[in-house]
Amino acid sequence: MRHADGSVLASYDYSWTTPSIQDARYASVWTDANRTFDRFASRLADSLEDTVNSGS
């Protein structure tokens, strides 16, 4: 995340992998990708909310 002047305010990293190839038989090709994007977006939103509420 960057400030209007271009300085870095925060950075975010997230990764997730299927713990077992056995999980693949119950899901589509994009299930892991969708799950990862959803979890990242949720955690990013929570982090931004915390930042805004703390006044940082």
C-alpha positions in Angstrom: 0.0 0.0 0.0 1.3 3.4 -0.9 0.7 6.9 0.3 -0.3 9.7 -2.1 3.4 10.8 -2.2 4.5 7.3 -3.3 6.0 6.2 0.0 5.3 2.7 1.1 2.8 2.5 4.0 2.5 -1.2 4.3 3.2 -4.4 2.4 1.3 -7.7 2.5 2.3 -11.3 1.8 0.1 -14.4 1.9 0.4 -17.9 0.6 -1.6 -21.0 0.8 -1.2 -24.5 -0.7 -3.4 -27.5 -0.6 -2.1 -29.7 2.3 -2.9 -32.9 0.3 -3.2 -33.8 -3.3 -6.2 -35.9 -2.2 -8.2 -32.6 -1.8 -7.9 -32.0 -5.6 -10.4 -34.7 -6.5 -13.2 -32.8 -4.8 -12.5 -29.4 -6.3 -12.2 -27.7 -9.7 -9.0 -26.4 -11.2 -9.5 -22.9 -9.8 -10.7 -23.8 -6.3 -7.2 -23.3 -4.7 -6.7 -20.0 -6.6 -10.1 -18.7 -5.6 -9.6 -19.7 -2.0 -6.2 -18.0 -1.9 -7.5 -14.7 -3.4 -10.5 -14.7 -1.0 -8.4 -15.3 2.1 -5.8 -12.7 1.0 -8.5 -10.1 0.3 -10.2 -10.8 3.7 -6.9 -10.5 5.6 -6.0 -7.4 3.7 -9.3 -5.8 4.5 -9.0 -6.7 8.2 -5.5 -5.2 8.2 -6.7 -2.0 6.5 -9.6 -1.7 8.9 -7.2 -2.1 11.9 -4.9 0.6 10.5 -7.7 3.0 9.9 -9.2 2.4 13.3 -5.8 2.9 15.1 -5.2 6.2 13.3 -1.9 5.0 11.8 
